[in-house]
Amino acid sequence: MTQPFSGIGIFPGNTPMKVFCAIVLALLVLSCGDSVDASERIACGIKVIDSQGNPVEGAVVAIRSASEITASEYDSRLNEIKSNANGDSFMVFPKPTSERINVQVTDSTKVGGQAIAEYEMTKIIGVRNEQCVGFRFPITQVTVFKTAELTDLTFLILNNSDAEITSAKLVGALSGVSNYNDDFDLERRPDYRVRKNQTVMLHYSVRQNGSEIETDHSESIEIGTEPVSFKITI
């Protein structure tokens, strides 16, 4: 007699759910090799919305461990799931030993599904490992933008002195690669996708070489509908 199936992969209907979950979790930990701390788990619930606050269904939310904010194929994937009709995605993953955890939101073509054509879905948010406190992930919501809503912001750094930018932060509606409560490296990554018709705030610090004194600066950048090149002279 054919054994009944539960509809979850190849596991039979009489397989206890606890056993099924344990097997999946074990496979997840083994697939990550030595890059995770198998004794710790992080709970993650992320809602994907558009700029009007509407839920986005079918976005692929992936959690990856990495040494920096990248979209590299070498980043270790810790877990991945599609957002549901309410835009919600819920995951538990082993805490990585790497310095950063990247949240990568893409459309479903990455896993053989249909593209969400009107949205520019590739978004990466870097989180430092130590920002995960009490087994909870600090990011609970990600906003994605339609392609027609975005334009380009490029930074041009003009160094006329023996100085360097030691830290920088952007505050505004950003797409593509960004940070969670962290510094932006404007020299290594000068190009950003930003929402049109807004004011982006830039906060940065400059230090003269050989000095321990830093000077803080703030600039407001007006974004219209066309690409913007913003010069920083230090």
TORKOL-4160 file (C-alpha; in steps of 0.2 Angstrom, whole numbers, padded with zeros to 4 digits, m for minus):
234
<pt num="1" X="0000" Y="0000" Z="0000"/>
<pt num="2" X="0007" Y="0017" Z="m0005"/>
<pt num="3" X="0011" Y="0028" Z="0010"/>
<pt num="4" X="0002" Y="0044" Z="0012"/>
<pt num="5" X="0012" Y="0060" Z="0009"/>
<pt num="6" X="0010" Y="0077" Z="0019"/>
<pt num="7" X="0014" Y="0088" Z="0004"/>
<pt num="8" X="0030" Y="0094" Z="0011"/>
<pt num="9" X="0044" Y="0087" Z="m0001"/>
<pt num="10" X="0047" Y="0068" Z="0001"/>
<pt num="11" X="0042" Y="0067" Z="0019"/>
<pt num="12" X="0028" Y="0054" Z="0023"/>
<pt num="13" X="0012" Y="0060" Z="0031"/>
<pt num="14" X="0016" Y="0051" Z="0047"/>
<pt num="15" X="0033" Y="0059" Z="0049"/>
<pt num="16" X="0033" Y="0070" Z="0065"/>
<pt num="17" X="0034" Y="0088" Z="0062"/>
<pt num="18" X="0048" Y="0090" Z="0075"/>
<pt num="19" X="0058" Y="0077" Z="0066"/>
<pt num="20" X="0056" Y="0085" Z="0049"/>
<pt num="21" X="0061" Y="0102" Z="0057"/>
<pt num="22" X="0076" Y="0094" Z="0065"/>
<pt num="23" X="0082" Y="0087" Z="0048"/>
<pt num="24" X="0080" Y="0103" Z="0039"/>
<pt num="25" X="0089" Y="0113" Z="0052"/>
<pt num="26" X="0103" Y="0100" Z="0053"/>
<pt num="27" X="0105" Y="0101" Z="0034"/>
<pt num="28" X="0106" Y="0120" Z="0035"/>
<pt num="29" X="0119" Y="0120" Z="0048"/>
<pt num="30" X="0130" Y="0107" Z="0038"/>
<pt num="31" X="0128" Y="0117" Z="0022"/>
<pt num="32" X="0136" Y="0132" Z="0031"/>
<pt num="33" X="0152" Y="0122" Z="0036"/>
<pt num="34" X="0162" Y="0131" Z="0049"/>
<pt num="35" X="0155" Y="0149" Z="0045"/>
<pt num="36" X="0141" Y="0148" Z="0058"/>
<pt num="37" X="0140" Y="0145" Z="0077"/>
<pt num="38" X="0128" Y="0130" Z="0078"/>
<pt num="39" X="0124" Y="0134" Z="0096"/>
<pt num="40" X="0115" Y="0150" Z="0092"/>
<pt num="41" X="0100" Y="0154" Z="0081"/>
<pt num="42" X="0093" Y="0171" Z="0075"/>
<pt num="43" X="0074" Y="0174" Z="0072"/>
<pt num="44" X="0070" Y="0185" Z="0057"/>
<pt num="45" X="0054" Y="0192" Z="0051"/>
<pt num="46" X="0055" Y="0205" Z="0037"/>
<pt num="47" X="0041" Y="0213" Z="0028"/>
<pt num="48" X="0044" Y="0219" Z="0010"/>
<pt num="49" X="0034" Y="0234" Z="0005"/>
<pt num="50" X="0034" Y="0247" Z="m0009"/>
<pt num="51" X="0036" Y="0266" Z="m0007"/>
<pt num="52" X="0017" Y="0268" Z="m0004"/>
<pt num="53" X="0017" Y="0255" Z="0011"/>
<pt num="54" X="0009" Y="0241" Z="0001"/>
<pt num="55" X="0015" Y="0223" Z="0003"/>
<pt num="56" X="0026" Y="0216" Z="m0011"/>
<pt num="57" X="0022" Y="0197" Z="m0014"/>
<pt num="58" X="0035" Y="0185" Z="m0021"/>
<pt num="59" X="0051" Y="0195" Z="m0017"/>
<pt num="60" X="0065" Y="0183" Z="m0012"/>
<pt num="61" X="0073" Y="0187" Z="0004"/>
<pt num="62" X="0090" Y="0179" Z="0007"/>
<pt num="63" X="0101" Y="0180" Z="0022"/>
<pt num="64" X="0119" Y="0178" Z="0019"/>
<pt num="65" X="0135" Y="0179" Z="0029"/>
<pt num="66" X="0149" Y="0190" Z="0022"/>
<pt num="67" X="0165" Y="0200" Z="0027"/>
<pt num="68" X="0158" Y="0215" Z="0019"/>
<pt num="69" X="0142" Y="0222" Z="0010"/>
<pt num="70" X="0143" Y="0213" Z="m0007"/>
<pt num="71" X="0132" Y="0203" Z="m0019"/>
<pt num="72" X="0146" Y="0190" Z="m0021"/>
<pt num="73" X="0142" Y="0172" Z="m0026"/>
<pt num="74" X="0154" Y="0167" Z="m0013"/>
<pt num="75" X="0144" Y="0174" Z="0001"/>
<pt num="76" X="0137" Y="0159" Z="0012"/>
<pt num="77" X="0118" Y="0158" Z="0011"/>
<pt num="78" X="0110" Y="0155" Z="0028"/>
<pt num="79" X="0092" Y="0155" Z="0023"/>
<pt num="80" X="0080" Y="0161" Z="0009"/>
<pt num="81" X="0061" Y="0162" Z="0007"/>
<pt num="82" X="0048" Y="0172" Z="m0003"/>
<pt num="83" X="0037" Y="0185" Z="0004"/>
<pt num="84" X="0019" Y="0180" Z="0006"/>
<pt num="85" X="0004" Y="0190" Z="0000"/>
<pt num="86" X="0006" Y="0201" Z="0015"/>
<pt num="87" X="0024" Y="0205" Z="0011"/>
<pt num="88" X="0030" Y="0194" Z="0026"/>
<pt num="89" X="0045" Y="0182" Z="0026"/>
<pt num="90" X="0049" Y="0173" Z="0042"/>
<pt num="91" X="0065" Y="0163" Z="0045"/>
<pt num="92" X="0077" Y="0156" Z="0058"/>
<pt num="93" X="0095" Y="0154" Z="0054"/>
<pt num="94" X="0111" Y="0149" Z="0063"/>
<pt num="95" X="0122" Y="0164" Z="0068"/>
<pt num="96" X="0137" Y="0166" Z="0057"/>
<pt num="97" X="0154" Y="0169" Z="0063"/>
<pt num="98" X="0158" Y="0182" Z="0049"/>
<pt num="99" X="0158" Y="0201" Z="0053"/>
<pt num="100" X="0143" Y="0205" Z="0043"/>
<pt num="101" X="0126" Y="0198" Z="0039"/>
<pt num="102" X="0118" Y="0204" Z="0022"/>
<pt num="103" X="0100" Y="0204" Z="0018"/>
<pt num="104" X="0097" Y="0202" Z="m0001"/>
<pt num="105" X="0080" Y="0206" Z="m0008"/>
<pt num="106" X="0078" Y="0200" Z="m0026"/>
<pt num="107" X="0064" Y="0195" Z="m0038"/>
<pt num="108" X="0059" Y="0177" Z="m0040"/>
<pt num="109" X="0068" Y="0174" Z="m0056"/>
<pt num="110" X="0083" Y="0171" Z="m0045"/>
<pt num="111" X="0075" Y="0154" Z="m0040"/>
<pt num="112" X="0066" Y="0150" Z="m0057"/>
<pt num="113" X="0050" Y="0161" Z="m0054"/>
<pt num="114" X="0042" Y="0175" Z="m0062"/>
<pt num="115" X="0050" Y="0193" Z="m0062"/>
<pt num="116" X="0042" Y="0207" Z="m0053"/>
<pt num="117" X="0045" Y="0218" Z="m0068"/>
<pt num="118" X="0039" Y="0235" Z="m0061"/>
<pt num="119" X="0051" Y="0234" Z="m0046"/>
<pt num="120" X="0070" Y="0237" Z="m0045"/>
<pt num="121" X="0071" Y="0222" Z="m0034"/>
<pt num="122" X="0090" Y="0220" Z="m0030"/>
<pt num="123" X="0093" Y="0227" Z="m0013"/>
<pt num="124" X="0107" Y="0223" Z="m0001"/>
<pt num="125" X="0107" Y="0229" Z="0017"/>
<pt num="126" X="0123" Y="0226" Z="0027"/>
<pt num="127" X="0121" Y="0222" Z="0046"/>
<pt num="128" X="0135" Y="0220" Z="0058"/>
<pt num="129" X="0135" Y="0203" Z="0068"/>
<pt num="130" X="0135" Y="0212" Z="0085"/>
<pt num="131" X="0119" Y="0221" Z="0080"/>
<pt num="132" X="0109" Y="0205" Z="0082"/>
<pt num="133" X="0105" Y="0206" Z="0100"/>
<pt num="134" X="0094" Y="0194" Z="0110"/>
<pt num="135" X="0093" Y="0181" Z="0095"/>
<pt num="136" X="0083" Y="0194" Z="0085"/>
<pt num="137" X="0087" Y="0202" Z="0069"/>
<pt num="138" X="0087" Y="0221" Z="0069"/>
<pt num="139" X="0079" Y="0223" Z="0052"/>
<pt num="140" X="0060" Y="0221" Z="0051"/>
<pt num="141" X="0055" Y="0230" Z="0035"/>
<pt num="142" X="0063" Y="0233" Z="0018"/>
<pt num="143" X="0056" Y="0245" Z="0006"/>
<pt num="144" X="0058" Y="0242" Z="m0013"/>
<pt num="145" X="0055" Y="0254" Z="m0027"/>
<pt num="146" X="0048" Y="0254" Z="m0044"/>
<pt num="147" X="0061" Y="0257" Z="m0057"/>
<pt num="148" X="0052" Y="0273" Z="m0063"/>
<pt num="149" X="0054" Y="0280" Z="m0045"/>
<pt num="150" X="0073" Y="0280" Z="m0045"/>
<pt num="151" X="0088" Y="0289" Z="m0052"/>
<pt num="152" X="0107" Y="0289" Z="m0049"/>
<pt num="153" X="0117" Y="0298" Z="m0036"/>
<pt num="154" X="0136" Y="0298" Z="m0039"/>
<pt num="155" X="0149" Y="0305" Z="m0027"/>
<pt num="156" X="0165" Y="0313" Z="m0034"/>
<pt num="157" X="0178" Y="0315" Z="m0021"/>
<pt num="158" X="0191" Y="0329" Z="m0024"/>
<pt num="159" X="0206" Y="0327" Z="m0013"/>
<pt num="160" X="0216" Y="0344" Z="m0013"/>
<pt num="161" X="0224" Y="0341" Z="0004"/>
<pt num="162" X="0233" Y="0327" Z="0014"/>
<pt num="163" X="0216" Y="0321" Z="0021"/>
<pt num="164" X="0204" Y="0307" Z="0021"/>
<pt num="165" X="0186" Y="0303" Z="0024"/>
<pt num="166" X="0185" Y="0292" Z="0039"/>
<pt num="167" X="0166" Y="0289" Z="0040"/>
<pt num="168" X="0151" Y="0294" Z="0030"/>
<pt num="169" X="0132" Y="0291" Z="0032"/>
<pt num="170" X="0118" Y="0293" Z="0019"/>
<pt num="171" X="0100" Y="0297" Z="0026"/>
<pt num="172" X="0086" Y="0295" Z="0013"/>
<pt num="173" X="0076" Y="0283" Z="0002"/>
<pt num="174" X="0090" Y="0272" Z="m0006"/>
<pt num="175" X="0089" Y="0257" Z="m0017"/>
<pt num="176" X="0103" Y="0244" Z="m0021"/>
<pt num="177" X="0117" Y="0242" Z="m0009"/>
<pt num="178" X="0115" Y="0251" Z="0008"/>
<pt num="179" X="0119" Y="0249" Z="0026"/>
<pt num="180" X="0109" Y="0247" Z="0042"/>
<pt num="181" X="0115" Y="0260" Z="0055"/>
<pt num="182" X="0133" Y="0259" Z="0048"/>
<pt num="183" X="0146" Y="0269" Z="0038"/>
<pt num="184" X="0146" Y="0271" Z="0019"/>
<pt num="185" X="0162" Y="0269" Z="0009"/>
<pt num="186" X="0160" Y="0283" Z="m0004"/>
<pt num="187" X="0177" Y="0280" Z="m0012"/>
<pt num="188" X="0175" Y="0262" Z="m0015"/>
<pt num="189" X="0156" Y="0263" Z="m0018"/>
<pt num="190" X="0152" Y="0280" Z="m0025"/>
<pt num="191" X="0136" Y="0275" Z="m0035"/>
<pt num="192" X="0119" Y="0274" Z="m0028"/>
<pt num="193" X="0101" Y="0272" Z="m0033"/>
<pt num="194" X="0090" Y="0284" Z="m0024"/>
<pt num="195" X="0071" Y="0289" Z="m0025"/>
<pt num="196" X="0067" Y="0304" Z="m0036"/>
<pt num="197" X="0061" Y="0320" Z="m0028"/>
<pt num="198" X="0069" Y="0320" Z="m0011"/>
<pt num="199" X="0083" Y="0327" Z="0000"/>
<pt num="200" X="0097" Y="0315" Z="0004"/>
<pt num="201" X="0107" Y="0320" Z="0019"/>
<pt num="202" X="0126" Y="0316" Z="0019"/>
<pt num="203" X="0135" Y="0316" Z="0036"/>
<pt num="204" X="0154" Y="0313" Z="0035"/>
<pt num="205" X="0170" Y="0315" Z="0045"/>
<pt num="206" X="0187" Y="0321" Z="0038"/>
<pt num="207" X="0204" Y="0318" Z="0046"/>
<pt num="208" X="0221" Y="0326" Z="0041"/>
<pt num="209" X="0234" Y="0312" Z="0039"/>
<pt num="210" X="0245" Y="0312" Z="0055"/>
<pt num="211" X="0232" Y="0320" Z="0066"/>
<pt num="212" X="0219" Y="0312" Z="0077"/>
<pt num="213" X="0207" Y="0326" Z="0076"/>
<pt num="214" X="0191" Y="0324" Z="0065"/>
<pt num="215" X="0180" Y="0337" Z="0058"/>
<pt num="216" X="0162" Y="0333" Z="0055"/>
<pt num="217" X="0152" Y="0339" Z="0040"/>
<pt num="218" X="0134" Y="0338" Z="0034"/>
<pt num="219" X="0127" Y="0342" Z="0017"/>
<pt num="220" X="0110" Y="0341" Z="0010"/>
<pt num="221" X="0108" Y="0334" Z="m0008"/>
<pt num="222" X="0093" Y="0339" Z="m0018"/>
<pt num="223" X="0087" Y="0325" Z="m0029"/>
<pt num="224" X="0075" Y="0328" Z="m0044"/>
<pt num="225" X="0071" Y="0317" Z="m0058"/>
<pt num="226" X="0088" Y="0317" Z="m0067"/>
<pt num="227" X="0105" Y="0309" Z="m0061"/>
<pt num="228" X="0115" Y="0319" Z="m0049"/>
<pt num="229" X="0134" Y="0320" Z="m0047"/>
<pt num="230" X="0139" Y="0327" Z="m0030"/>
<pt num="231" X="0157" Y="0334" Z="m0027"/>
<pt num="232" X="0165" Y="0332" Z="m0010"/>
<pt num="233" X="0181" Y="0343" Z="m0008"/>
<pt num="234" X="0193" Y="0338" Z="0006"/>
